[in-house]
Amino acid sequence: MQWVKVLGGAAGAAALLGLGIILGHFAIPKGADPAPSASASQDLDPEILEVVMGLLSASRIRENLRELSREPHPASSRQDEALVQLLLQHWQDPESGLDSVETSSYEVLLSFPSPEQPNRVAIVGPAGNISFSCRQSKENLTGEQGGPDVLPPYAAYAPPGTPQGLLVYANRGSEEDFKELQAQGIRLNGTIALTRYGGVGRGAKAVNAAKHQVAGVLVYTDPADINDGHSLPNETFPHSWHLPPSGVERGSYYEYFGDPLTPYLPAKPSSFRLDPDTAPGFPPIPIQPIGFEDAQVLLCNLQGPPAPAAWQGALGCDYRLGPGFQPGGMFADSQVNMSVYNRLELRNSSNVLGVIRGAAEPDRYVLYGNHRDSWVHGAVDPSSGTAVLLELSRVLGTLVKKGIWRPRRSIVFASWGAEEFGLIGSTEFTEEFSSKLRERAVAYVNVDISVFANATLRAQGTPPVQSVLFSAAKQISAPGPGGLSIYDNWLRYFNRSSPAYGLVPSLGSLGAGSDYAPFIHFLGISSMDIAYTYDRSKTSARIYPTYHTAFDTFGYVDKFVDPGFGSHQAVARTAGSVLLRLSDSLFLPLNVSDYSETLRSFLQAAQQHLGAQLEGEGISLAPLVTAVGKFEREAVALSRHISALQKGTFDPLQVRMLNDQLMLLERAFLNPRAFPEERYYSHVLWAPRHSSVATFPGLANACARALNTDPGSAAWAEVRRQLSIVVAALEGAAATLRPVADL
């Protein structure tokens, strides 16, 4: 049964709510504390779930978004602080129903372009004359993109400098790309490399370039990668959702996440700080992003051998590698000059936290977060998520205020600051409250960009959250015609074959793209990220076209991304259902058995792709086989035990113990010494994997490094160490699942 159809939207839900009060089902004595008395056996109430689904309003989300994206609001700006006050106004209102609201401010290192000396990219002739300059600001195509508060395009944390040299085209700036240029006989020393977004991280482009003595890097968005090849003004915004030629993607080029100067410490005045001049993770050479209209001028006038077929794009010319411009052409004998004047600044950035206290287990937290800061107006990223956050907190707070409902566990709503600079607000929060969160946090729900497009749900998460996502998605109607549930619609677009369940929607894994990263990688808290996205069969775009540009505005969302805001409402309902299930269910809806499928697939990949190499070095996978089997048996036993309890009588304390086992399983996979080279990454299953083998990342990476080294080398010793780390983690996880009285 799909709730939206049964209730008939918000009006039906309001009628149901009124009926419940009239009948006395939810009635409370006049003057009483508007919180139902705590009950150890309190469980998820399907009627409350139905009411919430119906009350979540698309029109309210739309108006939230209009207000949130009215002005540019980069981290620590006047407008960002205004949004802090807006959230406080909403959540501190006596009618909001929230029990407590607070801000937490951190002094963090951010990077901004100099207002006195704008960054510039120009083609300079032999006599020093400037024959071409790249655009320094975007076109104001609809009246929404301009204004003095729009940050000019820049690469955050890129160092200042004025390099000048011959131009080369380096594709996506990967290590392999630069090696290909060298293989073509192209001398890279002192050149300026033109690269396109994608392939490797932003900062990695500069790191790879510097290894080959490149002096500076330019980055642009190729229409082939984000516009499906569309590049003409009449094919792009405001005529379609495609990025216009003057659009420039901003971003952080810092390698890690969190405040750069206080790793593993909250950025408070008393904390030790690194020296900014020697702190790691910053790009080693100047970088500057440009629009593809300017990239076309640079790239289409290059000389040199043709770029490989895989390097060609959609700028309307044959891409060449350089170095330098075509002889006899308009830029013959010219070089490219970059003038970058970025500067580092210590700024205050705030998180805003609103809490609904749990009735039965107030010391167990379900966190729901979204960042607030944007590069410009940020209607999609992140205000689409903040608009949903405000609506969900309004609806749940209203039920609390009226005395109709209070969750079993505490709900923490979070608006994170300075995410765009490297997940700073959420990371500082996890650092400051790491002990409390490790002991008490049940799960973290992230809704950053709530709507990329309006085709289907896209969810990422750790395996135990799969079941609660599926349960929520099955009972909510997908927007648009067809009458499908969100689950069935999701299944049409992204699916996989599961040995346990057959054909199911695909749940993506969590990298480091949003504020879930410190929760899962640093603290081992079960996490997920929820959004609506596009139909991959109709576009090859790596992300929505106006990402991190001045064209990401309310009008863009309203006209092209989600007209009618049905997809925003679908995300609010899905995330809201998940939040209620996690905060209100007597037994936590985290299915640990779903981890078994992941572990088994990792084991099979290791046996198939690494087994022969390991055997040749005298390294046996037998302990890993045993550990995976042990985990599978304990997961099945715990799941059966929970099922049996759900059907009979039980001691509430026994339920609490079982829930702690479910909550703490993710923590069992942490080893803070497993990857000393990877800051904050402690989870042995989800650390970055640099190998193509889809197996345990530490083992895969170590094997890749050990190939072609001598037997008995330190590299093979690291393989043995990583294998032992994985086995120990699996043994510990299996022990976590055993009955609490057993060691």
C-alpha positions in Angstrom: 0.0 0.0 0.0 1.4 3.4 -1.0 0.7 6.0 1.6 0.5 9.0 -0.7 -2.4 7.4 -2.7 -4.2 6.4 0.5 -4.0 9.8 2.1 -4.6 12.0 -0.9 -1.6 14.3 -0.1 -1.4 16.9 2.6 -5.1 17.5 2.8 -5.8 13.9 3.5 -3.1 13.8 6.1 -4.4 16.9 7.8 -7.9 15.3 7.9 -6.4 12.1 9.4 -4.5 14.1 12.0 -7.6 16.1 13.0 -9.7 12.9 13.2 -7.1 11.4 15.5 -7.3 14.3 17.9 -11.1 14.4 17.8 -11.3 10.7 18.7 -8.9 11.2 21.5 -6.4 8.8 20.0 -3.6 11.4 20.4 -5.3 13.6 23.0 -3.4 14.9 26.0 -4.6 16.7 29.1 -4.6 20.4 28.9 -1.4 22.0 30.3 0.5 18.7 30.1 4.0 18.3 28.8 3.4 17.9 25.0 5.4 14.7 25.0 3.8 11.2 25.4 5.1 9.4 28.4 8.2 7.3 27.6 7.6 3.7 27.1 10.3 1.0 27.0 8.2 -0.8 24.4 7.5 2.2 22.2 7.6 1.1 18.5 7.1 2.7 15.1 3.5 3.9 14.7 2.3 3.3 11.1 -0.3 6.1 11.5 2.3 8.6 12.5 4.4 7.5 9.5 1.3 8.1 7.2 0.7 11.5 8.7 4.2 12.7 8.1 4.3 11.4 4.6 1.1 13.4 3.8 2.1 16.6 5.6 5.4 17.0 3.7 4.6 19.7 1.2 6.1 20.3 -2.2 5.0 23.9 -2.3 6.6 24.6 1.1 9.9 23.1 -0.1 9.7 25.3 -3.2 9.3 28.4 -1.1 12.1 27.3 1.2 14.4 26.9 -1.8 13.4 30.4 -3.1 14.4 32.0 0.2 17.6 29.9 0.7 19.0 30.6 -2.8 18.0 34.2 -3.0 21.6 35.4 -2.6 25.0 33.8 -3.0 26.1 32.4 0.4 29.7 31.0 0.4 31.0 29.8 3.7 31.6 32.5 6.3 30.0 35.2 4.2 27.5 37.8 5.4 24.8 35.8 3.5 25.9 32.5 5.0 25.5 34.1 8.5 22.1 35.3 7.5 21.1 31.7 6.8 22.4 30.7 10.2 20.0 33.3 11.7 17.2 32.0 9.4 17.6 28.5 10.7 17.7 29.7 14.3 14.6 31.7 13.7 12.8 28.6 12.4 14.0 26.2 15.1 13.9 28.5 18.1 10.4 29.6 17.4 8.3 28.2 20.4 5.9 26.7 17.8 8.7 24.7 16.1 8.5 21.8 18.5 12.3 21.3 18.8 13.6 20.9 22.3 17.0 22.6 21.9 18.8 24.6 19.2 22.4 25.7 19.3 25.2 26.9 17.0 28.8 25.7 17.1 31.4 28.0 15.6 34.9 27.0 14.4 37.8 29.1 13.3 38.9 27.5 10.1 41.3 28.1 7.2 39.5 29.1 4.0 40.7 30.3 0.7 39.3 33.2 -1.4 40.3 35.2 -4.5 41.7 38.6 -3.8 39.1 41.3 -4.4 41.8 43.8 -5.2 43.7 41.7 -7.8 41.3 39.5 -9.8 42.7 36.2 -11.1 43.5 36.3 -14.8 44.3 34.0 -17.7 45.7 35.5 -20.9 47.6 34.7 -24.1 50.7 36.8 -24.2 52.6 37.6 -27.4 56.4 37.6 -27.8 56.5 41.3 -27.1 54.5 40.9 -23.9 51.2 42.1 -25.5 48.0 40.5 -24.4 46.2 39.1 -27.4 43.4 37.3 -25.5 42.0 37.3 -22.0 39.7 34.7 -20.5 36.4 36.0 -19.1 36.6 37.0 -15.5 32.9 36.8 -14.7 30.0 34.9 -16.1 27.3 36.3 -18.4 24.2 37.5 -16.5 21.7 35.7 -18.7 18.5 35.9 -16.7 19.2 38.5 -14.0 20.0 35.9 -11.4 23.7 35.4 -12.0 25.2 38.8 -11.5 26.0 41.1 -8.6 28.9 42.1 -6.4 28.4 39.1 -4.0 29.1 36.5 -6.7 32.6 35.1 -6.0 34.6 35.2 -9.3 35.7 31.8 -10.5 38.7 30.4 -8.7 40.3 27.2 -7.3 40.0 27.2 -3.6 43.4 26.6 -1.8 45.4 27.0 -5.1 48.5 29.0 -4.3 49.1 32.4 -5.7 51.6 32.8 -8.6 52.1 34.1 -12.1 53.4 31.2 -14.2 53.8 31.6 -17.9 54.6 29.0 -20.5 53.6 27.1 -23.6 50.2 25.5 -23.4 49.7 21.7 -23.5 46.5 19.7 -23.4 46.6 17.1 -20.7 43.1 15.6 -20.9 41.9 15.0 -17.3 45.2 15.5 -15.6 45.8 12.0 -14.4 49.2 10.5 -13.9 48.6 8.3 -17.0 47.7 11.4 -19.0 50.9 13.2 -18.3 52.9 10.0 -19.0 51.1 9.8 -22.4 52.3 13.3 -23.2 55.8 12.4 -22.3 55.5 9.2 -24.5 54.5 11.6 -27.4 57.8 13.4 -26.9 56.3 16.5 -25.4 58.5 18.4 -23.0 56.4 19.4 -20.0 58.9 21.5 -18.0 57.6 25.0 -17.5 54.4 24.5 -19.5 50.8 25.4 -18.6 48.5 22.4 -18.8 44.9 22.7 -19.9 42.8 19.9 -18.3 39.2 19.0 -18.1 37.1 18.1 -15.1 36.6 14.5 -14.3 38.7 11.4 -14.1 40.7 12.3 -11.0 40.1 14.8 -8.2 40.6 18.5 -8.6 43.7 18.7 -6.5 45.2 15.6 -8.0 45.4 17.4 -11.4 47.9 19.9 -9.9 49.8 17.2 -7.9 50.2 15.1 -11.1 51.2 18.1 -13.2 53.8 19.3 -10.6 55.5 15.8 -10.7 56.2 16.5 -14.4 57.5 20.1 -13.8 54.4 21.8 -15.2 54.2 25.4 -14.0 50.4 25.9 -13.8 47.1 24.2 -14.5 43.9 25.4 -16.2 40.7 23.4 -15.7 37.5 23.6 -17.7 34.2 21.6 -18.1 34.0 20.0 -21.6 30.5 20.0 -23.1 31.1 16.3 -23.9 31.3 15.5 -20.2 28.3 17.5 -18.9 26.2 18.8 -21.7 25.9 15.7 -23.9 27.9 17.7 -26.5 25.7 20.7 -26.5 27.8 23.9 -26.6 26.0 26.6 -28.6 24.4 29.5 -26.8 20.9 28.6 -28.2 21.4 25.0 -26.9 22.3 25.9 -23.4 20.8 27.8 -20.4 18.5 29.7 -20.4 17.1 27.7 -23.4 17.8 24.3 -21.7 19.4 22.9 -18.5 22.8 22.6 -20.2 25.7 24.7 -19.0 26.3 27.9 -21.0 29.7 28.6 -22.5 30.7 31.1 -19.9 29.9 28.8 -17.0 32.8 28.0 -14.7 32.8 25.3 -12.1 34.4 26.3 -8.8 35.6 23.9 -6.1 38.0 23.1 -3.3 41.4 21.7 -4.4 42.4 20.7 -0.9 43.3 17.0 -0.7 41.9 16.0 2.6 38.7 17.0 4.5 38.3 19.0 7.7 40.0 22.2 8.7 43.5 22.1 7.1 45.3 23.3 10.2 43.7 21.2 13.0 43.6 17.6 11.8 41.9 15.3 14.3 41.2 18.3 16.6 38.2 20.6 16.6 39.2 24.1 15.2 38.7 25.8 18.6 40.9 28.7 19.9 42.7 26.3 22.3 43.6 23.7 19.6 47.1 23.3 18.2 47.4 24.5 14.6 49.8 23.6 11.8 51.8 26.2 10.0 49.8 27.2 6.9 53.1 27.4 4.9 53.9 23.7 5.6 50.5 22.2 6.1 50.0 19.2 3.7 47.2 18.8 1.2 47.3 22.0 -0.8 47.9 22.1 -4.5 51.6 22.6 -5.2 51.2 24.9 -8.2 48.7 27.6 -9.3 45.4 26.4 -10.8 42.5 28.4 -12.3 39.2 27.2 -13.7 37.8 28.7 -16.9 34.7 28.4 -19.0 34.5 26.2 -22.1 34.1 29.2 -24.4 37.6 30.3 -23.3 38.9 26.7 -23.4 37.8 26.5 -27.0 40.0 29.5 -28.0 43.0 27.9 -26.3 42.5 24.3 -27.3 41.4 24.9 -30.9 44.5 26.9 -31.7 47.0 24.4 -30.3 49.6 22.8 -32.5 51.3 19.5 -32.1 50.2 15.9 -32.6 46.5 15.0 -32.5 45.2 14.0 -29.0 44.2 10.4 -28.7 40.6 9.6 -29.6 39.6 9.1 -26.0 40.8 12.7 -25.2 38.7 14.4 -27.9 35.7 16.5 -26.7 32.9 18.6 -28.0 34.4 22.0 -28.6 34.1 21.8 -32.4 37.7 21.2 -33.4 40.3 18.4 -33.4 42.1 18.5 -30.0 45.9 18.7 -30.3 48.4 18.3 -27.6 50.8 21.3 -28.1 53.1 22.6 -26.8 52.3 26.0 -28.0 49.9 27.5 -30.6 49.8 26.9 -34.4 52.5 28.7 -36.4 51.1 31.3 -38.7 47.9 31.5 -36.5 46.6 34.4 -34.5 48.6 33.3 -31.4 51.8 32.1 -33.1 54.8 32.2 -30.7 52.5 33.2 -27.8 52.4 31.8 -24.3 49.7 31.5 -21.7 50.1 33.6 -18.6 48.2 32.7 -15.3 47.9 35.4 -12.6 46.5 33.9 -9.5 46.1 35.9 -6.3 44.2 33.6 -4.0 44.8 34.1 -0.3 44.3 32.0 2.9 42.1 33.5 5.6 41.1 32.3 9.1 37.3 32.7 9.2 34.5 31.6 11.6 32.1 29.1 10.3 29.1 27.7 12.1 27.0 24.6 12.4 23.4 24.8 13.5 21.9 21.9 15.4 18.3 21.3 16.3 17.3 18.4 18.6 14.1 16.5 19.2 14.6 14.6 22.4 13.8 10.9 22.4 11.1 9.7 24.7 12.5 6.2 25.6 16.1 6.4 24.6 17.2 10.0 24.6 20.9 8.9 24.7 20.7 7.3 21.2 21.0 9.8 18.3 19.8 9.6 14.8 21.5 12.4 12.9 20.1 14.0 9.8 22.4 16.5 8.0 22.9 18.8 5.1 25.5 21.5 4.5 24.4 25.1 4.1 27.2 27.0 2.2 27.4 27.2 -1.5 29.8 28.6 -4.1 27.2 31.0 -5.5 23.4 30.8 -5.2 23.6 27.1 -4.8 19.9 26.3 -5.5 20.7 22.6 -6.2 23.9 22.3 -4.2 23.1 22.5 -1.3 19.9 24.5 -0.9 17.7 21.7 -2.4 18.8 19.6 0.6 18.3 22.5 3.1 14.8 23.1 1.8 13.9 19.5 2.5 15.6 19.7 5.9 13.5 22.7 6.9 10.3 21.0 5.8 11.0 17.7 7.5 11.9 19.5 10.8 8.8 21.6 10.5 6.5 18.6 10.2 8.1 16.5 12.9 8.4 19.5 15.2 4.7 20.2 14.7 3.8 16.7 15.9 6.0 17.1 18.9 4.5 20.5 19.7 0.9 19.2 19.5 1.8 16.3 21.9 0.9 13.8 19.2 4.3 12.1 18.9 7.8 12.0 20.2 10.4 9.7 18.8 11.8 6.8 20.7 15.4 8.0 20.1 16.6 11.6 19.8 16.7 13.2 16.4 19.5 15.7 15.6 19.0 18.0 12.6 22.3 19.5 11.5 23.1 22.4 9.1 26.9 22.1 8.4 29.1 25.0 7.6 32.0 25.2 5.0 31.3 21.8 3.4 32.4 23.1 0.0 35.9 23.8 1.3 36.4 20.2 2.4 33.5 18.9 4.6 34.8 21.2 7.3 31.7 21.8 9.5 30.8 18.1 9.8 34.4 17.0 10.3 34.9 19.5 13.1 31.7 18.3 14.7 32.8 14.7 14.6 36.2 15.7 16.0 34.7 17.7 18.9 32.2 15.1 19.9 33.9 11.9 18.7 33.6 10.0 22.1 29.9 10.8 22.5 29.1 10.0 18.9 31.0 6.6 19.0 29.0 5.6 22.0 25.6 6.9 21.1 25.0 7.6 17.4 22.7 5.1 15.7 23.0 6.3 12.1 23.7 9.4 10.0 21.3 10.4 7.1 22.7 12.8 4.6 20.6 14.8 2.1 23.1 17.2 0.5 21.8 17.7 -3.1 18.3 16.4 -2.7 17.5 16.6 -6.4 20.0 16.4 -9.3 17.1 15.7 -11.7 13.7 14.1 -11.6 14.0 10.6 -12.9 14.7 8.2 -10.0 16.0 7.8 -6.5 19.7 7.4 -6.0 20.9 6.2 -2.6 24.4 5.4 -1.3 25.1 3.8 2.1 26.7 1.0 4.0 25.1 -2.4 3.7 23.0 -2.5 6.9 21.0 0.6 5.8 19.8 -1.1 2.6 16.8 -2.8 4.2 15.5 0.4 5.8 15.9 2.3 2.5 14.1 -0.4 0.6 11.2 -0.5 3.2 10.7 3.2 2.9 10.9 3.3 -0.9 8.4 0.5 -1.3 5.6 2.4 0.5 5.9 5.8 -1.2 4.6 6.7 -4.7 7.1 7.9 -7.2 6.3 11.3 -8.7 4.9 11.4 -12.2 2.7 9.0 -14.1 2.9 5.3 -13.9 1.7 4.6 -10.4 5.0 3.0 -9.4 6.4 3.1 -5.9 9.8 4.8 -5.5 11.3 1.4 -5.0 9.9 0.0 -8.3 10.9 3.1 -10.2 14.4 3.0 -8.6 14.6 -0.7 -9.7 14.0 0.3 -13.3 17.0 2.7 -13.5 19.6 1.2 -11.1 19.6 -2.5 -10.3 21.8 -5.5 -9.5 21.4 -9.2 -9.0 21.6 -10.1 -5.3 22.4 -13.8 -4.3 20.0 -13.3 -1.4 17.2 -11.3 -2.8 17.3 -11.5 -6.6 16.9 -8.3 -8.6 17.1 -5.3 -6.3 17.9 -1.6 -6.6 21.6 -0.8 -6.5 22.8 0.9 -3.3 26.0 2.8 -4.0 29.0 2.9 -1.7 30.1 6.0 0.2 33.2 7.8 -0.9 34.1 11.3 0.4 31.8 13.5 -1.7 29.7 14.9 1.2 29.2 15.2 4.9 28.7 11.5 5.5 32.5 11.0 5.1 33.7 11.8 8.6 30.8 9.8 10.1 31.5 6.6 8.2 35.3 6.8 7.6 36.4 8.4 10.9 33.8 7.2 13.4 32.3 4.1 11.8 28.6 5.3 12.1 26.2 3.6 9.6 25.5 6.2 7.0 23.6 6.9 3.9 23.1 9.6 1.3 19.7 10.1 -0.5 18.9 12.1 -3.7 16.8 12.1 -6.8 18.8 11.9 -10.1 18.7 11.7 -13.8 18.1 8.9 -16.3 21.6 7.6 -17.2 20.3 6.2 -20.5 19.5 9.8 -21.6 22.6 11.6 -20.5 26.2 10.9 -19.9 26.7 14.0 -17.7 29.0 13.3 -14.7 26.7 15.6 -12.6 24.0 18.2 -13.2 25.3 20.8 -15.8 25.4 24.0 -13.7 27.2 22.4 -10.8 29.2 24.9 -8.7 28.5 27.7 -11.2 26.5 31.0 -11.0 23.8 29.4 -13.1 22.7 27.1 -10.2 19.7 29.3 -9.3 16.1 29.0 -8.1 14.9 29.7 -11.7 17.1 26.9 -13.0 15.6 24.4 -10.6 12.1 25.6 -11.0 12.2 25.5 -14.8 14.5 22.6 -15.6 15.5 20.4 -12.7 12.2 19.8 -10.9 9.2 21.7 -12.1 6.4 21.2 -9.5 9.0 20.0 -6.9 7.6 16.5 -6.9 11.0 15.0 -6.8 11.9 17.2 -3.8 8.8 15.9 -2.1 9.7 12.3 -2.9 13.1 12.8 -1.3 11.6 14.4 1.7 9.2 11.5 2.1 11.9 8.8 1.6 14.4 10.5 4.0 11.6 11.2 6.4 10.4 7.6 6.4 14.0 6.4 6.9 14.4 8.9 9.8 11.2 7.8 11.5 12.1 4.1 11.2 15.5 4.6 12.6 14.4 6.8 15.4 11.1 5.1 16.4 11.5 1.3 15.7 11.8 -0.8 18.8 14.3 -3.0 17.0 16.8 -1.0 14.9 16.0 -1.6 11.2 19.7 -2.3 10.4 20.1 -5.7 8.7 23.6 -6.9 9.5 23.2 -9.9 7.3 23.4 -7.6 4.3 27.1 -7.1 5.1 27.6 -10.8 4.4 26.9 -10.3 0.7 29.5 -7.5 0.5 32.2 -9.5 2.4 31.5 -12.6 0.2 31.9 -10.6 -3.0 35.1 -9.0 -1.7 36.5 -12.4 -0.8 35.6 -13.9 -4.2 37.3 -11.0 -6.0 40.4 -11.4 -3.9 40.5 -15.2 -4.7 39.9 -14.6 -8.4 42.2 -11.7 -9.1 44.8 -11.8 -6.3 44.9 -15.5 -5.3 47.6 -16.7 -7.7 49.9 -13.7 -6.9 49.5 -14.2 -3.2 50.1 -18.0 -3.5 53.3 -17.3 -5.4 54.5 -15.3 -2.4 53.4 -18.0 0.1 50.5 -15.9 1.3 47.3 -17.8 2.0 43.8 -16.5 2.0 42.6 -19.3 4.2 42.3 -17.1 7.3 40.2 -14.6 5.3 37.9 -17.4 4.1 37.5 -18.6 7.7 36.8 -15.0 9.0 34.2 -14.3 6.3 32.4 -17.6 7.1 32.4 -16.8 10.8 30.9 -13.4 10.2 28.2 -14.9 8.0 27.2 -17.5 10.6 27.0 -14.9 13.4 25.0 -12.5 11.3 22.5 -15.2 10.5 22.3 -16.2 14.1 21.7 -12.7 15.3 19.0 -12.1 12.6 17.2 -15.2 13.6 17.3 -14.3 17.3 15.8 -10.8 16.5 13.1 -12.4 14.4 12.2 -14.8 17.2 12.0 -12.0 19.8 9.8 -9.9 17.5 7.3 -12.7 17.5 7.2 -13.3 21.2 7.7 -11.6 24.5 11.0 -10.0 25.4 12.8 -8.0 28.1 13.3 -4.3 27.0 16.9 -4.5 28.3 17.5 -7.4 26.0 16.2 -5.3 23.1 18.6 -2.5 24.1 21.5 -4.9 24.1 20.6 -6.2 20.6 20.2 -2.7 19.3 23.7 -1.8 20.6 25.1 -4.8 18.7 23.5 -3.5 15.5 24.6 0.0 16.2 28.2 -0.9 17.0 28.8 -3.4 14.2 30.1 -0.6 11.9 32.6 0.5 14.5 34.1 -3.0 14.6 35.5 -2.5 11.1 37.6 0.5 12.3 41.4 0.4 12.6 42.9 3.9 12.9 46.4 2.5 12.1 45.4 0.6 9.0 46.0 3.4 6.5 48.5 6.0 8.0 48.8 7.7 4.6 45.0 8.3 4.4 43.9 11.0 6.8 40.6 10.1 8.6 40.1 6.8 6.8 39.8 4.1 9.5 37.1 1.8 8.0 38.9 -1.2 6.5 36.1 -1.9 4.1 35.5 1.6 2.6 38.9 3.3 2.5 40.0 4.6 -0.9 40.8 1.8 -3.3 43.4 2.6 -5.9 43.3 -0.8 -7.5 40.8 -2.1 -10.1 40.1 -5.2 -8.0 36.9 -4.7 -6.1 38.0 -6.2 -2.9 39.2 -5.1 0.6 40.8 -1.8 -0.2 43.9 -2.1 2.0 44.7 -5.6 0.5 44.0 -4.5 -3.0 46.2 -1.4 -2.7 49.1 -3.3 -1.1 49.0 -6.0 -3.8 49.0 -3.3 -6.5 52.1 -1.7 -5.0 53.9 -5.1 -4.4 53.6 -6.2 -8.0 56.9 -6.3 -9.8 58.8 -6.0 -6.6 61.3 -8.6 -5.2 59.9 -11.5 -3.1 60.3 -10.8 0.6 60.4 -7.0 0.0 58.7 -4.5 2.3 55.9 -4.2 -0.2 55.0 -7.8 0.3 55.3 -7.4 4.0 52.6 -4.7 3.8 50.4 -7.2 1.9 50.7 -9.6 4.8 49.9 -6.7 7.2 46.8 -5.6 5.3 45.6 -9.2 5.1 46.0 -9.5 8.9 44.1 -6.2 9.4 41.1 -7.4 7.4 41.0 -10.8 9.2 41.2 -9.1 12.6 38.4 -6.7 11.7 36.2 -9.5 10.5 36.9 -11.5 13.6 36.1 -8.5 15.7 32.9 -7.8 13.8 31.8 -11.4 14.2 32.4 -11.2 17.9 30.3 -8.0 18.1 27.4 -10.0 16.7 27.7 -12.9 19.1 25.4 -12.9 22.2 26.5 -10.2 24.6 27.3 -12.7 27.4 29.7 -14.6 25.2 33.3 -13.5 24.6 
